[in-house]
Amino acid sequence: MNIVLHDYWRSSASYRVRICLNLKGVAYETVAVNLLAGNQASEANRRINPQGFVPTLVVDGRPLTQSLAIIDWLDANFPDPPMVDKDPFVRSGQLARALAVAADIHPLNNLRVLKRLETQFGANQAARDEWYRHWVAEGLSALEQMAGDGPFLGGDSPDIADVCLVPQLANARRFAIPLDDFPKLCAAEAASLALPPVQAAMPERVKPA
């Protein structure tokens, strides 16, 4: 099976997929798509990802898009360790926590939204940063209440929600968002970052030279 990940080193969604691939021990190649240079909108990228996004996971020539859908495919084909539980109630909780990040926090703060705030509404950098911090803090406050007793968000092992949490907290720190009010989230992040496969997926480890 030939697996190629089209990603950008600082993309949160790409980071999620890298973590999952590494946790499952899946071998893959990487094709860099530079978001700052606008490569995501290129004809070549849109051929495999009609939305013009990253990541795209190309498996034997077949493209898979959307990070959570990619993780679902990986879980179906590489089930160990599982990212979602077979128990419907446990699975629902895992997906709810993952979507609190992937559906509620991240979309409001990705690059295209921040650029739109500037081009359509004239938001300067300070206004864009305040927008970012507001939605991240609101989302993390809810997720803190949704977190379990640890060490990971849902219990004794990382799941799909932890895969989403680690990139989100990395971004929060980039924007100087205080995290003191989120001890459960920080503890779950620390538990994940103690794992070598997660460390290997970190942006600074995969940034092109």
Backbone as numpy.savetxt, mean C-alpha at the origin, in Angstrom:
# Nx Ny Nz CAx CAy CAz Cx Cy Cz
6.50 -19.95 -13.97 5.66 -18.76 -13.97 6.54 -17.51 -13.97
6.35 -16.65 -14.97 7.11 -15.42 -15.07 6.29 -14.27 -14.49
6.80 -13.62 -13.46 6.07 -12.57 -12.76 6.89 -11.28 -12.80
6.26 -10.22 -13.30 6.93 -8.92 -13.43 6.06 -7.87 -12.76
6.66 -7.13 -11.84 5.95 -6.06 -11.14 6.34 -4.71 -11.73
5.36 -4.01 -12.26 5.56 -2.65 -12.74 5.20 -1.73 -11.58
6.20 -1.02 -11.06 5.94 -0.23 -9.86 6.77 1.03 -9.82
6.48 1.84 -8.82 7.28 3.02 -8.50 7.71 2.87 -7.06
8.95 3.13 -6.78 9.53 2.80 -5.49 8.81 3.46 -4.32
8.24 4.64 -4.51 7.59 5.34 -3.41 6.07 5.19 -3.42
5.54 4.48 -4.37 4.09 4.26 -4.45 3.62 3.37 -3.30
2.62 3.84 -2.56 2.08 3.04 -1.45 1.48 1.74 -1.94
0.73 1.82 -3.04 0.08 0.62 -3.56 1.11 -0.40 -4.03
2.18 0.08 -4.67 3.24 -0.82 -5.09 3.95 -1.44 -3.88
4.16 -0.64 -2.86 4.79 -1.10 -1.62 3.98 -2.25 -1.02
2.66 -2.13 -1.02 1.80 -3.22 -0.51 2.10 -4.53 -1.23
2.14 -4.44 -2.56 2.34 -5.65 -3.35 3.73 -6.22 -3.13
4.74 -5.36 -3.02 6.09 -5.85 -2.74 6.13 -6.60 -1.41
5.48 -6.05 -0.39 5.45 -6.72 0.91 4.83 -8.10 0.77
3.69 -8.18 0.10 3.00 -9.46 -0.04 3.83 -10.46 -0.83
4.42 -10.03 -1.93 5.28 -10.92 -2.72 6.42 -11.46 -1.86
7.03 -10.59 -1.08 8.17 -11.00 -0.26 7.76 -11.94 0.86
6.63 -11.62 1.52 6.17 -12.50 2.60 5.89 -13.90 2.08
5.40 -14.00 0.87 5.07 -15.30 0.28 6.27 -15.94 -0.42
7.38 -15.22 -0.49 8.57 -15.78 -1.12 8.43 -15.96 -2.62
7.68 -15.09 -3.25 7.46 -15.19 -4.70 8.57 -14.44 -5.45
9.21 -15.12 -6.36 10.26 -14.48 -7.17 9.62 -13.63 -8.26
10.16 -12.43 -8.46 9.60 -11.55 -9.48 10.66 -10.60 -9.99
10.43 -10.08 -11.19 11.25 -9.02 -11.76 10.52 -7.70 -11.58
11.25 -6.60 -11.73 10.67 -5.28 -11.55 10.90 -4.41 -12.77
9.86 -3.68 -13.16 9.97 -2.64 -14.17 9.56 -1.33 -13.50
10.46 -0.35 -13.48 10.18 0.92 -12.82 9.30 1.80 -13.70
8.30 2.42 -13.06 7.42 3.38 -13.72 7.53 4.68 -12.91
8.18 5.68 -13.46 8.46 6.91 -12.72 7.22 7.81 -12.71
6.56 7.89 -11.55 5.35 8.70 -11.46 5.65 10.19 -11.59
6.76 10.62 -11.04 7.08 12.05 -11.11 7.35 12.51 -12.54
7.84 11.59 -13.37 8.07 11.90 -14.79 6.83 11.68 -15.64
5.74 11.21 -15.02 4.50 10.99 -15.76 4.46 9.71 -16.57
5.37 8.78 -16.29 5.43 7.54 -17.07 4.18 6.68 -16.93
3.44 6.88 -15.85 2.23 6.08 -15.65 1.17 6.36 -16.72
1.24 7.55 -17.32 0.27 7.91 -18.35 0.73 7.55 -19.76
1.88 6.91 -19.86 2.41 6.56 -21.17 1.55 5.50 -21.85
1.65 5.44 -23.15 0.90 4.42 -23.90 1.29 3.02 -23.47
2.57 2.82 -23.21 3.04 1.49 -22.81 2.43 1.07 -21.49
2.36 1.99 -20.53 1.78 1.62 -19.23 0.27 1.44 -19.34
-0.39 2.28 -20.12 -1.85 2.16 -20.24 -2.27 0.89 -20.99
-1.39 0.34 -21.77 -1.72 -0.93 -22.43 -1.93 -2.04 -21.42
-1.17 -2.00 -20.32 -1.31 -3.05 -19.31 -2.12 -2.59 -18.11
-2.28 -1.27 -17.96 -3.06 -0.73 -16.85 -3.88 0.44 -17.39
-5.11 0.18 -17.83 -5.91 1.22 -18.48 -6.14 2.46 -17.63
-6.05 2.33 -16.30 -6.21 3.50 -15.44 -4.96 4.38 -15.42
-3.86 3.87 -15.94 -2.63 4.64 -15.90 -2.04 4.71 -14.51
-2.15 3.62 -13.76 -1.67 3.56 -12.38 -0.50 2.58 -12.27
0.06 2.51 -11.09 0.87 1.40 -10.62 0.24 0.95 -9.30
0.45 -0.31 -8.94 1.25 -1.33 -9.62 0.43 -2.11 -10.66
1.17 -2.77 -11.53 0.61 -3.82 -12.38 1.50 -5.04 -12.20
0.89 -6.18 -11.95 1.63 -7.44 -11.86 1.31 -8.23 -13.13
2.33 -8.47 -13.92 2.14 -9.20 -15.18 2.60 -10.64 -14.96
1.66 -11.57 -15.10 1.92 -12.98 -14.84 1.79 -13.74 -16.15
2.92 -14.24 -16.63 2.93 -14.94 -17.92 2.23 -14.14 -19.00
2.51 -12.84 -19.01 1.94 -11.95 -20.03 0.56 -11.41 -19.72
-0.05 -11.85 -18.62 -1.40 -11.40 -18.28 -1.32 -10.35 -17.17
-1.80 -9.11 -17.42 -1.68 -8.06 -16.41 -2.78 -8.12 -15.35
-2.36 -7.90 -14.12 -3.27 -7.77 -12.99 -3.08 -6.38 -12.41
-4.18 -5.69 -12.10 -4.11 -4.33 -11.58 -4.84 -4.22 -10.25
-4.68 -3.07 -9.60 -5.24 -2.76 -8.29 -4.59 -3.62 -7.20
-3.94 -2.96 -6.26 -3.10 -3.68 -5.29 -3.85 -4.75 -4.51
-5.07 -4.46 -4.05 -5.78 -5.46 -3.25 -6.25 -6.63 -4.11
-6.57 -6.35 -5.36 -6.93 -7.44 -6.27 -5.70 -8.30 -6.58
-4.55 -7.67 -6.71 -3.31 -8.42 -6.92 -3.01 -9.30 -5.72
-3.17 -8.74 -4.52 -2.93 -9.52 -3.30 -3.90 -10.69 -3.22
-5.14 -10.48 -3.64 -6.12 -11.56 -3.65 -5.67 -12.68 -4.59
-5.15 -12.31 -5.77 -4.65 -13.31 -6.71 -3.46 -14.05 -6.10
-2.56 -13.31 -5.46 -1.40 -13.95 -4.84 -1.84 -14.92 -3.75
-2.85 -14.55 -2.98 -3.33 -15.44 -1.92 -3.91 -16.72 -2.50
-4.57 -16.60 -3.65 -5.17 -17.78 -4.27 -4.12 -18.72 -4.85
-3.01 -18.15 -5.29 -1.99 -18.97 -5.96 -0.79 -19.29 -5.09
-0.57 -18.49 -4.06 0.54 -18.72 -3.12 -0.04 -18.56 -1.70
-0.73 -19.57 -1.21 -1.54 -19.39 0.00 -0.79 -19.26 1.32
0.53 -19.47 1.32 1.27 -19.42 2.58 2.28 -18.28 2.56
2.21 -17.36 3.53 1.19 -17.21 4.56 -0.05 -16.51 4.00
-1.21 -16.82 4.54 -2.44 -16.21 4.02 -2.55 -14.75 4.41
-3.08 -13.95 3.50 -3.34 -12.55 3.80 -4.74 -12.31 4.32
-5.65 -13.24 4.06 -7.00 -13.19 4.61 -7.36 -14.57 5.15
-8.16 -14.58 6.19 -8.53 -15.82 6.86 -9.72 -16.49 6.17
-9.85 -17.78 6.37 -10.98 -18.50 5.81 -12.27 -18.26 6.58
-12.15 -17.94 7.87 -13.33 -17.66 8.67 -13.96 -16.34 8.18
-15.25 -16.35 7.80 -15.86 -15.16 7.20 -15.83 -13.93 8.11
-16.00 -14.11 9.42 -15.98 -12.97 10.33 -14.57 -12.39 10.45
-13.57 -13.27 10.57 -12.19 -12.81 10.66 -11.79 -12.11 9.36
-12.14 -12.73 8.24 -11.83 -12.16 6.93 -12.45 -10.78 6.77
-13.71 -10.64 7.20 -14.38 -9.35 7.08 -13.65 -8.26 7.86
-13.20 -8.60 9.07 -12.45 -7.63 9.86 -11.14 -7.25 9.22
-10.45 -8.23 8.66 -9.18 -7.96 7.98 -9.38 -7.02 6.79
-10.40 -7.31 5.99 -10.67 -6.48 4.82 -11.14 -5.09 5.22
-11.92 -4.99 6.29 -12.37 -3.67 6.75 -11.19 -2.80 7.15
-10.24 -3.38 7.86 -9.06 -2.61 8.27 -8.20 -2.24 7.06
-8.06 -3.17 6.11 -7.29 -2.87 4.91 -7.94 -1.75 4.10
-9.26 -1.81 3.97 -9.97 -0.82 3.17 -10.03 0.54 3.85
-9.92 0.56 5.17 -9.84 1.85 5.87 -8.65 2.65 5.37
-7.59 1.94 5.00 -6.42 2.59 4.40 -6.59 2.73 2.90
-6.81 1.61 2.22 -6.75 1.58 0.76 -7.91 2.30 0.08
-9.08 2.36 0.74 -10.24 3.00 0.13 -10.56 4.36 0.72
-10.19 4.59 1.99 -10.61 5.82 2.65 -9.50 6.84 2.85
-8.29 6.40 3.16 -7.19 7.34 3.37 -6.42 7.61 2.08
-5.91 6.55 1.50 -4.98 6.69 0.38 -5.53 7.41 -0.84
-6.76 7.11 -1.31 -7.23 7.75 -2.54 -7.31 9.27 -2.44
-7.59 9.80 -1.26 -7.70 11.25 -1.11 -6.34 11.94 -1.11
-5.27 11.16 -0.98 -3.96 11.75 -0.79 -2.93 11.31 -1.82
-3.39 10.65 -2.88 -2.38 10.23 -3.86 -1.99 11.40 -4.76
-0.99 11.17 -5.57 -0.37 12.26 -6.32 -1.34 12.98 -7.24
-2.21 12.25 -7.92 -3.10 12.91 -8.88 -4.12 13.81 -8.19
-4.57 13.41 -6.98 -5.50 14.26 -6.23 -4.80 15.52 -5.75
-3.59 15.37 -5.23 -2.85 16.54 -4.75 -2.56 17.51 -5.90
-2.24 16.97 -7.07 -2.00 17.84 -8.22 -3.28 18.56 -8.64
-4.41 17.87 -8.55 -5.68 18.48 -8.92 -6.05 19.62 -7.98
-5.75 19.45 -6.71 -5.99 20.52 -5.75 -5.24 21.79 -6.16
-4.05 21.59 -6.70 -3.23 22.73 -7.12 -3.75 23.34 -8.42
-3.99 22.50 -9.43 -4.32 23.02 -10.75 -5.75 23.57 -10.82
-6.70 22.94 -10.13 -8.10 23.38 -10.23 -8.46 24.40 -9.16
-7.89 24.24 -7.96 -8.32 25.08 -6.85 -7.23 26.02 -6.33
-6.05 25.97 -6.95 -5.00 26.89 -6.58 -4.37 26.64 -5.23
-4.47 25.42 -4.74 -3.90 25.10 -3.44 -2.38 25.14 -3.49
-1.79 25.88 -2.56 -0.33 25.90 -2.51 0.17 24.70 -1.72
1.48 24.60 -1.56 2.04 23.42 -0.90 1.54 23.28 0.53
1.44 24.39 1.25 0.96 24.35 2.63 -0.47 23.83 2.70
-1.31 24.27 1.78 -2.70 23.82 1.75 -2.79 22.34 1.39
-1.97 21.93 0.43 -1.95 20.51 0.05 -1.50 19.65 1.22
-0.50 20.10 1.95 0.00 19.33 3.10 -1.07 19.24 4.19
-1.80 20.33 4.40 -2.85 20.32 5.43 -3.98 19.37 5.04
-4.33 19.37 3.75 -5.32 18.43 3.24 -4.87 17.00 3.53
-3.63 16.73 3.20 -3.07 15.38 3.41 -3.16 14.99 4.88
-2.68 15.86 5.74 -2.62 15.53 7.17 -4.02 15.32 7.75
-4.98 16.10 7.30 -6.34 15.96 7.83 -6.90 14.57 7.57
-6.84 14.12 6.32 -7.45 12.84 5.97 -6.68 11.65 6.54
-5.36 11.78 6.64 -4.59 10.71 7.25 -4.91 10.59 8.73
-4.94 11.71 9.44 -5.22 11.67 10.88 -6.62 11.14 11.15
-7.58 11.55 10.34 -8.95 11.07 10.54 -9.04 9.56 10.32
-8.41 9.09 9.25 -8.45 7.67 8.95 -7.71 6.83 9.97
-6.55 7.28 10.40 -5.78 6.52 11.38 -6.48 6.48 12.73
-7.19 7.54 13.07 -7.94 7.54 14.34 -8.98 6.42 14.36
-9.66 6.25 13.25 -10.64 5.16 13.16 -9.95 3.80 13.17
-8.85 3.69 12.43 -8.15 2.41 12.35 -7.57 2.01 13.70
-7.13 2.96 14.49 -6.63 2.66 15.83 -7.71 1.96 16.66
-8.95 2.39 16.51 -10.05 1.77 17.24 -10.41 0.40 16.67
-10.09 0.17 15.42 -10.40 -1.10 14.77 -9.32 -2.15 15.01
-8.16 -1.72 15.49 -7.03 -2.64 15.66 -7.29 -3.61 16.80
-6.71 -4.82 16.67 -6.82 -5.82 17.72 -5.76 -5.61 18.79
-5.50 -6.66 19.55 -4.57 -6.57 20.67 -3.12 -6.87 20.30
-2.87 -7.12 19.02 -1.50 -7.29 18.57 -0.99 -8.71 18.63
0.27 -8.88 18.23 1.20 -7.81 17.89 0.92 -7.14 16.54
0.19 -7.82 15.64 -0.18 -7.24 14.36 -1.60 -6.68 14.46
-2.07 -6.06 13.40 -3.39 -5.43 13.47 -4.50 -6.41 13.82
-4.39 -7.63 13.31 -5.46 -8.59 13.54 -5.09 -9.76 14.41
-3.88 -9.78 14.97 -3.51 -10.91 15.81 -2.05 -11.27 15.73
-1.79 -12.57 15.61 -0.43 -13.09 15.75 0.41 -13.06 14.49
-0.18 -12.76 13.34 0.58 -12.76 12.09 0.10 -11.62 11.20
0.95 -11.13 10.30 0.54 -10.04 9.42 -0.50 -10.50 8.42
-1.43 -9.62 8.13 -2.44 -9.93 7.13 -2.57 -8.76 6.16
-3.60 -8.76 5.37 -3.75 -7.76 4.31 -3.82 -6.35 4.87
-4.33 -6.20 6.10 -4.40 -4.87 6.71 -3.01 -4.36 7.08
-2.16 -5.24 7.59 -0.78 -4.83 7.91 -0.02 -4.44 6.65
-0.29 -5.14 5.58 0.35 -4.84 4.30 -0.02 -3.43 3.84
-1.23 -2.99 4.17 -1.66 -1.63 3.84 -1.15 -0.60 4.85
-1.08 -1.00 6.10 -0.68 -0.07 7.17 0.75 0.42 7.02
1.67 -0.48 6.75 3.10 -0.11 6.74 3.38 1.02 5.75
2.93 0.95 4.50 3.17 2.08 3.59 2.48 3.36 4.04
1.28 3.23 4.62 0.55 4.43 5.03 1.26 5.17 6.15
1.80 4.44 7.11 2.53 5.11 8.19 3.84 5.70 7.69
4.47 5.05 6.73 5.68 5.62 6.14 5.36 6.97 5.50
4.24 7.05 4.81 3.82 8.31 4.21 3.47 9.35 5.27
2.83 8.90 6.34 2.48 9.83 7.42 3.73 10.50 7.98
4.77 9.74 8.14 6.02 10.31 8.66 6.65 11.28 7.65
6.53 10.99 6.40 7.05 11.91 5.38 6.41 13.29 5.48
5.15 13.30 5.89 4.42 14.57 6.00 4.36 15.07 7.44
5.23 14.53 8.29 5.37 15.00 9.67 4.06 14.96 10.44
3.30 13.87 10.25 2.05 13.70 11.00 2.37 13.01 12.32
2.02 13.62 13.45 2.29 12.99 14.75 1.53 11.67 14.88
2.22 10.66 15.40 1.62 9.33 15.53 1.45 8.90 16.97
1.64 9.82 17.91 1.56 9.47 19.33 0.20 8.94 19.73
-0.84 9.35 19.04 -2.21 8.93 19.39 -2.57 7.57 18.82
-1.61 6.90 18.16 -1.92 5.64 17.50 -0.96 4.53 17.95
-0.94 4.22 19.24 0.03 3.24 19.74 -0.18 1.84 19.17
-1.41 1.42 18.96 -1.64 0.09 18.40 -1.13 0.01 16.97
-1.35 1.06 16.21 -0.90 1.07 14.82 0.63 1.06 14.76
1.26 1.84 15.61 2.72 1.88 15.61 3.31 0.55 16.06
2.65 -0.11 17.01 3.14 -1.41 17.46 3.00 -2.46 16.36
1.88 -2.42 15.64 1.68 -3.36 14.53 2.69 -3.09 13.42
2.95 -1.82 13.15 3.95 -1.48 12.14 5.32 -2.01 12.55
5.69 -1.83 13.82 6.99 -2.30 14.30 7.11 -3.81 14.16
6.01 -4.52 14.44 6.03 -5.98 14.31 6.26 -6.38 12.86
5.66 -5.67 11.93 5.86 -5.98 10.51 7.28 -5.64 10.07
7.76 -4.48 10.48 9.08 -4.04 10.04 10.21 -4.87 10.65
9.90 -5.67 11.65 10.90 -6.58 12.21 11.13 -7.79 11.32
10.25 -7.98 10.33 10.33 -9.14 9.44 11.22 -8.83 8.23
12.24 -9.63 7.95 13.11 -9.36 6.80 12.39 -9.20 5.47
11.34 -9.99 5.16 10.66 -9.78 3.87 10.02 -8.39 3.76
9.55 -7.87 4.88 8.96 -6.53 4.86 10.06 -5.49 4.72
11.15 -5.68 5.41 12.28 -4.76 5.29 12.76 -4.67 3.84
12.79 -5.80 3.17 13.29 -5.84 1.78 12.39 -5.08 0.82
11.12 -4.84 1.21 10.18 -4.13 0.33 10.20 -2.63 0.56
10.94 -2.15 1.57 10.93 -0.73 1.91 11.40 0.13 0.74
10.80 1.30 0.56 11.17 2.15 -0.58 12.66 2.43 -0.69
13.30 2.70 0.44 14.74 3.00 0.37 15.57 1.80 -0.04
15.01 0.59 0.09 15.72 -0.61 -0.34 15.57 -0.88 -1.84
14.50 -0.35 -2.44 14.23 -0.65 -3.85 14.37 0.58 -4.75
14.69 1.72 -4.18 14.84 2.94 -4.97 15.92 2.75 -6.03
15.62 3.09 -7.28 16.64 2.96 -8.32 17.86 3.81 -8.02
18.99 3.32 -8.39 20.24 4.06 -8.15 20.30 5.32 -8.98
